[in-house]
């Protein structure tokens, strides 16, 4: 029974592993671009914070944080880690 379950879960684990590999490549590629964008938005946010409006400056700084490598890309890495945990669990059964 255990062997049959292992044979049935091989395509699922293979699909999960390939999906995570593709997503890791996309995240690392987009990370370079997002760092540049985050830096530009951060500088713009500081300039707006000092000169124009503190509210708009804080909004821009929040967007810069979300776009930075510690924002949404880190959330995507966390989700991929959980997906790899599922794959590891299926492989261990």
N, C-alpha and C positions, 0 to 999 in steps of 0.2 A: 504494500500500500504506500509506503514511504517513497519507494522508487517511482511509482506512477505519479505521485504528487511532484517529485523533483523533475520528472520529465515534462509535466504540464507547466511548471513554473519557469522553465528555462527560457522560453520565448519572452515571458513577461520581464524577467530580470535582464535579459539582453536588451529589450526595448528601453527599459529604465536606464541602463548603463549608457546606451548610445545617446539617449535624450539628454542625460546629465553632461555627457562629454561635449555635445554640441552647445548646450547652454553655458558651460564653463568657458568655452571658446568665445562665445558671444559676449559674455560678461567681461572677460579680460580685454577684448578688443574695444568694447564700448567704454571701459574704465579709463582708457587713455583719453578718449575724446571728451568724456564727461568731466575729467579733471580740468581740462582746459576751459570748458564751458562754466564749470563751477567757480573757477578763479576769476573769470571775467564778471560773472554775476555777483560774486562776493565783493570785488572792487567797486562795482557799480552800486551795490547795496550800501557799502560804507559811505560812498560819496553822497548818495541820496539821503542817508541817515543824518549826515552832518549838515548838508546844505539845504535840503528841500523839506522833507517830512519824515519824522521818526517812524511813523506807522508804515509808510511805504518802504523805508529802508529796512525795517525789521522783516517785512514780507519778502523782500528780495534776499535778505540774508537767510531766511528760512528756506526759500527755494534753492539757494546756493548749497545749503546743507543737504537737502534732499537729493540734489543732483550729484553731490560729491561722492567719493568712494565709501564714505561712512553712512550714507543715507539709503536710498532705495537699492543700489547694487548690493549692499551688505545684507539687506532683507532677502534679495534673490539668492545670495550665497547660502543663507540660513535655510531657505526652502529647499534648495538643492541638496544640502546636507541631510535634511530630514528624508528626502526622497532616496538618497543613498542608504540611509538607515533602513528604509523599507526593503530596498534591494538586498542589503546584507542579511536582513532577517529572513527573506525568502530563500536566500542561498544557504543559510544555516539549517533550515528545516530539512 
